[in-house]
């Protein structure tokens, strides 16, 4: 038996939409049931049957309403647990309105998938939760899921989200072991398909910003490597644009010291990635400082470098923070909020590093791009102090 119990990341903002969905599902669950005065048993209230999804004669509202009904305590507990586990971070990424729309669309599409492939009435949020889980797979495939297992003994282990969701939750639970009666496997698969495809399309079109570690970025990197291998194997030189008449293998000779340095750099970069996935920024900063001391030309991914620069500023490591921001601007000048980075650099050079020329340079550049009134006022006040 295997049960996921937590993920290696936490949402940066409170996932109000996900909490609200869980609350609404729980309230409706308790409203569904009543005690029959004749038999004394507990059962559905009469109105529940009108809001279940009945594939033979479905009403439009049933494609949403069925997802807020549940058939028992374990049914709602399982769905809400998985919604809490995976939905909080998806809510953080998509925003409140975007997440609500995505969740409801997941319910609709999973209901459509069930209706096409089955004629059994269904109820439950599992199709919408599957869509949210599919979105988590695309957005955070490299995060770790802590899994509780018990067979002959009990323990925990960490599994990559990509493998756990793709193989365990989707392939094994919904394709291989379709044995449990009254489980809407087709609705689950339709929900997973919708969640994965919809979020991939949003990342590809730029509707949501990628992190460099999402599934779309992984696919693009794989495709670039594939194209490069194909080009090189055919004799094409991508640097000169010409085909090579003869391929000559040249092996670079490295000293033991160079190999040791490269291995240490690789280890430090992996350590930074692990600390960032754990959201342990202070530890990531310490490893980053070791990395740039070893090789000052090392560059991290856009989000990691920005997070570390912000953390350095928060720890009053002003010189190191300014260097990180400078490196960020040099490599990611097309960042959509570049003016905020320039504002931070200007303030660092003005207030803490006492380099007024650099401060004026960055503050003037930021002043022409800032839109937030508070930030515009801060920028102008700082420039006025420098010119006084």
BAGU-500382 format. One record per residue (C-alpha): residue number from 1; chain; x, y, z. Coordinates in pm, whole numbers, always signed. Example, Ala and Ser with C-alpha at 12.3 -4.5 7.8 and 13.67 -1.06 7.14 Angstrom:
2
+-----+--------+--------+--------+--------+
: num : chaine :   east :  north :     up :
+-----+--------+--------+--------+--------+
:   1 :      A :  +1230 :   -450 :   +780 :
:   2 :      A :  +1367 :   -106 :   +714 :
+-----+--------+--------+--------+--------+
***
This chain:
388
+-----+--------+--------+--------+--------+
: num : chaine :   east :  north :     up :
+-----+--------+--------+--------+--------+
:   1 :      A :     +0 :     +0 :     +0 :
:   2 :      A :   +140 :   +341 :    -98 :
:   3 :      A :    +11 :   +684 :    +10 :
:   4 :      A :   +164 :  +1026 :    -65 :
:   5 :      A :   +177 :  +1242 :   +247 :
:   6 :      A :   +361 :  +1564 :   +150 :
:   7 :      A :   +553 :  +1744 :   -123 :
:   8 :      A :   +893 :  +1912 :   -106 :
:   9 :      A :   +761 :  +2261 :   -187 :
:  10 :      A :   +529 :  +2506 :    -14 :
:  11 :      A :   +313 :  +2774 :   -178 :
:  12 :      A :   +455 :  +3125 :   -148 :
:  13 :      A :   +107 :  +3275 :   -107 :
:  14 :      A :   -192 :  +3150 :    +88 :
:  15 :      A :   -398 :  +2928 :   -152 :
:  16 :      A :   -735 :  +3081 :    -64 :
:  17 :      A :   -914 :  +2934 :   -368 :
:  18 :      A :   -808 :  +2581 :   -283 :
:  19 :      A :   -912 :  +2620 :    +80 :
:  20 :      A :  -1248 :  +2758 :    -34 :
:  21 :      A :  -1306 :  +2462 :   -267 :
:  22 :      A :  -1227 :  +2217 :    +12 :
:  23 :      A :  -1463 :  +2404 :   +245 :
:  24 :      A :  -1747 :  +2411 :     -6 :
:  25 :      A :  -1710 :  +2038 :    -77 :
:  26 :      A :  -1721 :  +1955 :   +295 :
:  27 :      A :  -2025 :  +2174 :   +363 :
:  28 :      A :  -2219 :  +2027 :    +69 :
:  29 :      A :  -2122 :  +1677 :   +180 :
:  30 :      A :  -2291 :  +1726 :   +517 :
:  31 :      A :  -2594 :  +1886 :   +351 :
:  32 :      A :  -2636 :  +1580 :   +125 :
:  33 :      A :  -2739 :  +1343 :   +403 :
:  34 :      A :  -3040 :  +1312 :   +631 :
:  35 :      A :  -3188 :  +1054 :   +861 :
:  36 :      A :  -3491 :   +872 :   +720 :
:  37 :      A :  -3771 :   +909 :   +982 :
:  38 :      A :  -3925 :   +577 :   +877 :
:  39 :      A :  -3620 :   +350 :   +870 :
:  40 :      A :  -3382 :   +548 :  +1088 :
:  41 :      A :  -3107 :   +503 :   +829 :
:  42 :      A :  -2885 :   +774 :   +683 :
:  43 :      A :  -2917 :   +845 :   +312 :
:  44 :      A :  -2911 :  +1107 :    +39 :
:  45 :      A :  -3163 :  +1386 :    +42 :
:  46 :      A :  -3397 :  +1374 :   -262 :
:  47 :      A :  -3236 :  +1674 :   -435 :
:  48 :      A :  -2895 :  +1500 :   -461 :
:  49 :      A :  -3009 :  +1276 :   -749 :
:  50 :      A :  -3084 :  +1585 :   -962 :
:  51 :      A :  -2725 :  +1705 :   -934 :
:  52 :      A :  -2541 :  +1377 :  -1001 :
:  53 :      A :  -2407 :  +1338 :  -1356 :
:  54 :      A :  -2636 :  +1097 :  -1543 :
:  55 :      A :  -2473 :  +1017 :  -1881 :
:  56 :      A :  -2795 :   +882 :  -2036 :
:  57 :      A :  -2984 :  +1213 :  -2000 :
:  58 :      A :  -2737 :  +1472 :  -1866 :
:  59 :      A :  -2830 :  +1831 :  -1786 :
:  60 :      A :  -2569 :  +2101 :  -1840 :
:  61 :      A :  -2541 :  +2195 :  -1473 :
:  62 :      A :  -2463 :  +1834 :  -1382 :
:  63 :      A :  -2120 :  +1862 :  -1545 :
:  64 :      A :  -2024 :  +2095 :  -1257 :
:  65 :      A :  -2261 :  +2000 :   -975 :
:  66 :      A :  -2160 :  +1632 :   -966 :
:  67 :      A :  -1807 :  +1733 :   -866 :
:  68 :      A :  -1932 :  +1879 :   -536 :
:  69 :      A :  -2116 :  +1563 :   -424 :
:  70 :      A :  -1963 :  +1260 :   -254 :
:  71 :      A :  -2078 :   +909 :   -175 :
:  72 :      A :  -1928 :   +859 :   +169 :
:  73 :      A :  -1680 :   +977 :   +430 :
:  74 :      A :  -1379 :   +798 :   +277 :
:  75 :      A :  -1477 :   +927 :    -66 :
:  76 :      A :  -1466 :  +1294 :    +33 :
:  77 :      A :  -1167 :  +1250 :   +263 :
:  78 :      A :   -957 :  +1094 :    -15 :
:  79 :      A :  -1052 :  +1359 :   -269 :
:  80 :      A :   -999 :  +1653 :    -34 :
:  81 :      A :   -667 :  +1513 :    +89 :
:  82 :      A :   -529 :  +1491 :   -266 :
:  83 :      A :   -675 :  +1833 :   -349 :
:  84 :      A :   -495 :  +1981 :    -48 :
:  85 :      A :   -171 :  +1794 :   -127 :
:  86 :      A :   -142 :  +1903 :   -490 :
:  87 :      A :   -384 :  +2194 :   -521 :
:  88 :      A :   -212 :  +2443 :   -291 :
:  89 :      A :    +93 :  +2486 :   -516 :
:  90 :      A :   -114 :  +2483 :   -836 :
:  91 :      A :   -336 :  +2755 :   -685 :
:  92 :      A :    -22 :  +2955 :   -604 :
:  93 :      A :    +98 :  +2927 :   -965 :
:  94 :      A :   -232 :  +2997 :  -1143 :
:  95 :      A :   -370 :  +3259 :   -905 :
:  96 :      A :   -712 :  +3264 :   -738 :
:  97 :      A :   -935 :  +3327 :  -1041 :
:  98 :      A :   -726 :  +3118 :  -1278 :
:  99 :      A :   -724 :  +2824 :  -1039 :
: 100 :      A :  -1102 :  +2835 :   -982 :
: 101 :      A :  -1165 :  +2842 :  -1358 :
: 102 :      A :   -917 :  +2560 :  -1412 :
: 103 :      A :  -1074 :  +2344 :  -1138 :
: 104 :      A :  -1427 :  +2387 :  -1275 :
: 105 :      A :  -1306 :  +2321 :  -1631 :
: 106 :      A :  -1136 :  +2005 :  -1505 :
: 107 :      A :  -1469 :  +1890 :  -1358 :
: 108 :      A :  -1647 :  +1959 :  -1687 :
: 109 :      A :  -1394 :  +1781 :  -1907 :
: 110 :      A :  -1366 :  +1479 :  -1680 :
: 111 :      A :  -1747 :  +1459 :  -1681 :
: 112 :      A :  -1751 :  +1474 :  -2061 :
: 113 :      A :  -1492 :  +1197 :  -2078 :
: 114 :      A :  -1702 :   +977 :  -1849 :
: 115 :      A :  -2020 :  +1051 :  -2044 :
: 116 :      A :  -1860 :   +951 :  -2374 :
: 117 :      A :  -1720 :   +622 :  -2243 :
: 118 :      A :  -1975 :   +514 :  -1983 :
: 119 :      A :  -2347 :   +536 :  -1900 :
: 120 :      A :  -2317 :   +496 :  -1521 :
: 121 :      A :  -2423 :   +795 :  -1305 :
: 122 :      A :  -2133 :   +945 :  -1111 :
: 123 :      A :  -2061 :  +1194 :   -836 :
: 124 :      A :  -1741 :  +1314 :   -673 :
: 125 :      A :  -1456 :  +1562 :   -717 :
: 126 :      A :  -1202 :  +1302 :   -827 :
: 127 :      A :  -1211 :  +1409 :  -1193 :
: 128 :      A :  -1142 :  +1773 :  -1102 :
: 129 :      A :   -877 :  +1664 :   -851 :
: 130 :      A :   -716 :  +1452 :  -1125 :
: 131 :      A :   -698 :  +1765 :  -1343 :
: 132 :      A :   -525 :  +1952 :  -1058 :
: 133 :      A :   -284 :  +1660 :  -1007 :
: 134 :      A :   -206 :  +1658 :  -1380 :
: 135 :      A :   -134 :  +2032 :  -1357 :
: 136 :      A :   +104 :  +1965 :  -1066 :
: 137 :      A :   +283 :  +1705 :  -1279 :
: 138 :      A :   +346 :  +1964 :  -1552 :
: 139 :      A :   +435 :  +2257 :  -1326 :
: 140 :      A :   +649 :  +2077 :  -1066 :
: 141 :      A :   +774 :  +1748 :  -1218 :
: 142 :      A :  +1112 :  +1760 :  -1044 :
: 143 :      A :   +980 :  +1811 :   -691 :
: 144 :      A :   +983 :  +1523 :   -446 :
: 145 :      A :   +678 :  +1352 :   -300 :
: 146 :      A :   +720 :  +1180 :    +35 :
: 147 :      A :   +537 :   +847 :    +19 :
: 148 :      A :   +426 :   +633 :   +313 :
: 149 :      A :   +435 :   +261 :   +234 :
: 150 :      A :   +336 :    -44 :   +431 :
: 151 :      A :   +371 :   -406 :   +323 :
: 152 :      A :   +548 :   -629 :   +575 :
: 153 :      A :   +689 :   -313 :   +737 :
: 154 :      A :   +614 :    +60 :   +738 :
: 155 :      A :   +839 :   +339 :   +614 :
: 156 :      A :   +867 :   +646 :   +393 :
: 157 :      A :  +1058 :   +728 :    +79 :
: 158 :      A :  +1083 :  +1022 :   -163 :
: 159 :      A :   +983 :   +984 :   -528 :
: 160 :      A :   +999 :  +1238 :   -811 :
: 161 :      A :   +655 :  +1386 :   -882 :
: 162 :      A :   +697 :  +1305 :  -1252 :
: 163 :      A :   +733 :   +931 :  -1188 :
: 164 :      A :   +488 :   +903 :   -899 :
: 165 :      A :   +199 :  +1081 :  -1071 :
: 166 :      A :   +263 :   +947 :  -1422 :
: 167 :      A :   +323 :   +584 :  -1331 :
: 168 :      A :   +154 :   +526 :   -995 :
: 169 :      A :   -149 :   +755 :  -1000 :
: 170 :      A :   -225 :   +756 :  -1372 :
: 171 :      A :    -91 :   +436 :  -1529 :
: 172 :      A :   -108 :   +182 :  -1247 :
: 173 :      A :   -413 :   +306 :  -1054 :
: 174 :      A :   -629 :   +396 :  -1355 :
: 175 :      A :   -508 :   +176 :  -1641 :
: 176 :      A :   -361 :   -144 :  -1495 :
: 177 :      A :   -565 :   -205 :  -1178 :
: 178 :      A :   -920 :   -113 :  -1277 :
: 179 :      A :  -1074 :   -360 :  -1036 :
: 180 :      A :  -1260 :   -153 :   -776 :
: 181 :      A :  -1633 :   -131 :   -852 :
: 182 :      A :  -1814 :   +206 :   -871 :
: 183 :      A :  -1492 :   +395 :   -948 :
: 184 :      A :  -1509 :   +634 :  -1245 :
: 185 :      A :  -1172 :   +547 :  -1400 :
: 186 :      A :  -1259 :   +715 :  -1730 :
: 187 :      A :  -1343 :  +1041 :  -1553 :
: 188 :      A :  -1005 :  +1023 :  -1376 :
: 189 :      A :   -815 :   +970 :  -1702 :
: 190 :      A :  -1006 :  +1251 :  -1874 :
: 191 :      A :   -922 :  +1481 :  -1582 :
: 192 :      A :   -552 :  +1392 :  -1593 :
: 193 :      A :   -545 :  +1444 :  -1970 :
: 194 :      A :   -715 :  +1783 :  -1942 :
: 195 :      A :   -485 :  +1900 :  -1662 :
: 196 :      A :   -166 :  +1798 :  -1842 :
: 197 :      A :   -262 :  +1927 :  -2187 :
: 198 :      A :   -418 :  +2253 :  -2065 :
: 199 :      A :   -118 :  +2354 :  -1854 :
: 200 :      A :   +130 :  +2254 :  -2125 :
: 201 :      A :    -61 :  +2480 :  -2367 :
: 202 :      A :    -61 :  +2766 :  -2113 :
: 203 :      A :   +315 :  +2734 :  -2068 :
: 204 :      A :   +379 :  +2706 :  -2443 :
: 205 :      A :   +166 :  +3014 :  -2519 :
: 206 :      A :   +307 :  +3222 :  -2233 :
: 207 :      A :    -22 :  +3254 :  -2044 :
: 208 :      A :   +167 :  +3143 :  -1736 :
: 209 :      A :   +538 :  +3190 :  -1674 :
: 210 :      A :   +758 :  +2883 :  -1677 :
: 211 :      A :  +1014 :  +2815 :  -1407 :
: 212 :      A :  +1282 :  +2644 :  -1613 :
: 213 :      A :  +1208 :  +2323 :  -1425 :
: 214 :      A :   +854 :  +2253 :  -1549 :
: 215 :      A :   +763 :  +1977 :  -1794 :
: 216 :      A :   +745 :  +2216 :  -2091 :
: 217 :      A :  +1100 :  +2336 :  -2024 :
: 218 :      A :  +1215 :  +1975 :  -1993 :
: 219 :      A :  +1054 :  +1889 :  -2327 :
: 220 :      A :  +1213 :  +2191 :  -2498 :
: 221 :      A :  +1554 :  +2100 :  -2358 :
: 222 :      A :  +1512 :  +1740 :  -2474 :
: 223 :      A :  +1413 :  +1860 :  -2822 :
: 224 :      A :  +1714 :  +2092 :  -2847 :
: 225 :      A :  +1946 :  +1811 :  -2749 :
: 226 :      A :  +1778 :  +1574 :  -2998 :
: 227 :      A :  +1813 :  +1824 :  -3284 :
: 228 :      A :  +2173 :  +1895 :  -3194 :
: 229 :      A :  +2260 :  +1522 :  -3183 :
: 230 :      A :  +2084 :  +1465 :  -3517 :
: 231 :      A :  +2267 :  +1757 :  -3677 :
: 232 :      A :  +2608 :  +1657 :  -3548 :
: 233 :      A :  +2563 :  +1289 :  -3633 :
: 234 :      A :  +2486 :  +1381 :  -3994 :
: 235 :      A :  +2815 :  +1572 :  -4025 :
: 236 :      A :  +2665 :  +1922 :  -3993 :
: 237 :      A :  +2862 :  +2176 :  -3791 :
: 238 :      A :  +2610 :  +2405 :  -3613 :
: 239 :      A :  +2881 :  +2664 :  -3543 :
: 240 :      A :  +2998 :  +2717 :  -3903 :
: 241 :      A :  +2680 :  +2616 :  -4088 :
: 242 :      A :  +2881 :  +2376 :  -4307 :
: 243 :      A :  +2899 :  +2001 :  -4338 :
: 244 :      A :  +3222 :  +1845 :  -4225 :
: 245 :      A :  +3416 :  +1648 :  -4478 :
: 246 :      A :  +3586 :  +1458 :  -4205 :
: 247 :      A :  +3502 :  +1421 :  -3840 :
: 248 :      A :  +3799 :  +1444 :  -3607 :
: 249 :      A :  +3762 :  +1354 :  -3245 :
: 250 :      A :  +3961 :  +1579 :  -3013 :
: 251 :      A :  +3986 :  +1482 :  -2653 :
: 252 :      A :  +4048 :  +1761 :  -2409 :
: 253 :      A :  +4318 :  +1682 :  -2161 :
: 254 :      A :  +4236 :  +1805 :  -1812 :
: 255 :      A :  +4456 :  +1811 :  -1510 :
: 256 :      A :  +4342 :  +1635 :  -1190 :
: 257 :      A :  +4290 :  +1980 :  -1033 :
: 258 :      A :  +4057 :  +2085 :  -1319 :
: 259 :      A :  +3857 :  +1764 :  -1292 :
: 260 :      A :  +3830 :  +1807 :   -917 :
: 261 :      A :  +3709 :  +2165 :   -959 :
: 262 :      A :  +3446 :  +2062 :  -1214 :
: 263 :      A :  +3321 :  +1787 :   -983 :
: 264 :      A :  +3298 :  +2030 :   -692 :
: 265 :      A :  +3106 :  +2282 :   -907 :
: 266 :      A :  +2863 :  +2010 :  -1014 :
: 267 :      A :  +2812 :  +1905 :   -653 :
: 268 :      A :  +2751 :  +2262 :   -536 :
: 269 :      A :  +2499 :  +2329 :   -813 :
: 270 :      A :  +2309 :  +2013 :   -725 :
: 271 :      A :  +2314 :  +2115 :   -360 :
: 272 :      A :  +2168 :  +2457 :   -449 :
: 273 :      A :  +1889 :  +2291 :   -647 :
: 274 :      A :  +1803 :  +2060 :   -358 :
: 275 :      A :  +1796 :  +2349 :   -109 :
: 276 :      A :  +1575 :  +2556 :   -340 :
: 277 :      A :  +1331 :  +2269 :   -387 :
: 278 :      A :  +1312 :  +2245 :     -8 :
: 279 :      A :  +1249 :  +2624 :     +2 :
: 280 :      A :  +1551 :  +2651 :   +232 :
: 281 :      A :  +1683 :  +2981 :    +96 :
: 282 :      A :  +1937 :  +3058 :   +374 :
: 283 :      A :  +2110 :  +2724 :   +310 :
: 284 :      A :  +2096 :  +2777 :    -69 :
: 285 :      A :  +2263 :  +3117 :    -23 :
: 286 :      A :  +2551 :  +2964 :   +174 :
: 287 :      A :  +2612 :  +2706 :   -100 :
: 288 :      A :  +2585 :  +2977 :   -370 :
: 289 :      A :  +2855 :  +3184 :   -200 :
: 290 :      A :  +3083 :  +2878 :   -202 :
: 291 :      A :  +3006 :  +2828 :   -572 :
: 292 :      A :  +3096 :  +3180 :   -684 :
: 293 :      A :  +3406 :  +3177 :   -468 :
: 294 :      A :  +3515 :  +2868 :   -661 :
: 295 :      A :  +3407 :  +3006 :  -1001 :
: 296 :      A :  +3269 :  +3361 :  -1019 :
: 297 :      A :  +3133 :  +3301 :  -1371 :
: 298 :      A :  +2876 :  +3042 :  -1260 :
: 299 :      A :  +2515 :  +3138 :  -1343 :
: 300 :      A :  +2200 :  +2983 :  -1198 :
: 301 :      A :  +1855 :  +2964 :  -1354 :
: 302 :      A :  +1659 :  +3288 :  -1362 :
: 303 :      A :  +1427 :  +3225 :  -1066 :
: 304 :      A :  +1694 :  +3067 :   -849 :
: 305 :      A :  +1937 :  +3355 :   -908 :
: 306 :      A :  +1669 :  +3615 :   -834 :
: 307 :      A :  +1558 :  +3437 :   -515 :
: 308 :      A :  +1917 :  +3413 :   -394 :
: 309 :      A :  +1987 :  +3780 :   -474 :
: 310 :      A :  +1677 :  +3879 :   -275 :
: 311 :      A :  +1781 :  +3656 :    +15 :
: 312 :      A :  +2131 :  +3806 :    +17 :
: 313 :      A :  +1978 :  +4154 :    +35 :
: 314 :      A :  +1754 :  +4040 :   +320 :
: 315 :      A :  +2060 :  +3908 :   +507 :
: 316 :      A :  +2236 :  +4247 :   +461 :
: 317 :      A :  +2507 :  +4092 :   +241 :
: 318 :      A :  +2492 :  +4400 :    +24 :
: 319 :      A :  +2802 :  +4351 :   -192 :
: 320 :      A :  +2717 :  +3988 :   -268 :
: 321 :      A :  +2355 :  +4081 :   -335 :
: 322 :      A :  +2458 :  +4354 :   -581 :
: 323 :      A :  +2687 :  +4110 :   -764 :
: 324 :      A :  +2401 :  +3860 :   -793 :
: 325 :      A :  +2163 :  +4128 :   -926 :
: 326 :      A :  +2429 :  +4246 :  -1174 :
: 327 :      A :  +2473 :  +3889 :  -1297 :
: 328 :      A :  +2094 :  +3856 :  -1325 :
: 329 :      A :  +2067 :  +4167 :  -1544 :
: 330 :      A :  +2359 :  +4052 :  -1759 :
: 331 :      A :  +2200 :  +3715 :  -1837 :
: 332 :      A :  +1824 :  +3778 :  -1803 :
: 333 :      A :  +1777 :  +4131 :  -1934 :
: 334 :      A :  +1442 :  +4033 :  -2089 :
: 335 :      A :  +1290 :  +3960 :  -1745 :
: 336 :      A :   +939 :  +4107 :  -1735 :
: 337 :      A :  +1004 :  +4293 :  -1408 :
: 338 :      A :  +1360 :  +4402 :  -1482 :
: 339 :      A :  +1285 :  +4754 :  -1355 :
: 340 :      A :  +1236 :  +4620 :  -1002 :
: 341 :      A :  +1578 :  +4457 :  -1012 :
: 342 :      A :  +1728 :  +4786 :  -1132 :
: 343 :      A :  +1552 :  +4968 :   -846 :
: 344 :      A :  +1699 :  +4725 :   -592 :
: 345 :      A :  +2047 :  +4769 :   -741 :
: 346 :      A :  +2013 :  +5146 :   -733 :
: 347 :      A :  +1912 :  +5141 :   -365 :
: 348 :      A :  +2196 :  +4903 :   -276 :
: 349 :      A :  +2457 :  +5121 :   -448 :
: 350 :      A :  +2308 :  +5440 :   -302 :
: 351 :      A :  +2240 :  +5346 :    +62 :
: 352 :      A :  +2486 :  +5070 :   +142 :
: 353 :      A :  +2771 :  +5047 :   -107 :
: 354 :      A :  +2820 :  +5425 :   -154 :
: 355 :      A :  +2867 :  +5418 :   -530 :
: 356 :      A :  +2650 :  +5711 :   -643 :
: 357 :      A :  +2737 :  +5685 :  -1015 :
: 358 :      A :  +2611 :  +5327 :  -1037 :
: 359 :      A :  +2313 :  +5414 :   -818 :
: 360 :      A :  +2206 :  +5696 :  -1051 :
: 361 :      A :  +2254 :  +5474 :  -1355 :
: 362 :      A :  +2018 :  +5203 :  -1232 :
: 363 :      A :  +1766 :  +5435 :  -1067 :
: 364 :      A :  +1727 :  +5642 :  -1385 :
: 365 :      A :  +1682 :  +5325 :  -1590 :
: 366 :      A :  +1419 :  +5195 :  -1347 :
: 367 :      A :  +1234 :  +5528 :  -1322 :
: 368 :      A :  +1127 :  +5514 :  -1685 :
: 369 :      A :   +977 :  +5166 :  -1652 :
: 370 :      A :   +821 :  +5146 :  -1305 :
: 371 :      A :   +441 :  +5151 :  -1284 :
: 372 :      A :   +375 :  +5099 :   -912 :
: 373 :      A :   +320 :  +5444 :   -753 :
: 374 :      A :   +503 :  +5349 :   -433 :
: 375 :      A :   +807 :  +5222 :   -623 :
: 376 :      A :   +808 :  +5530 :   -851 :
: 377 :      A :   +804 :  +5758 :   -544 :
: 378 :      A :  +1085 :  +5559 :   -379 :
: 379 :      A :  +1296 :  +5580 :   -694 :
: 380 :      A :  +1248 :  +5955 :   -733 :
: 381 :      A :  +1320 :  +6022 :   -365 :
: 382 :      A :  +1642 :  +5824 :   -386 :
: 383 :      A :  +1751 :  +6014 :   -698 :
: 384 :      A :  +1672 :  +6342 :   -528 :
: 385 :      A :  +1895 :  +6249 :   -232 :
: 386 :      A :  +2180 :  +6161 :   -468 :
: 387 :      A :  +2151 :  +6493 :   -652 :
: 388 :      A :  +2120 :  +6704 :   -339 :
+-----+--------+--------+--------+--------+
***
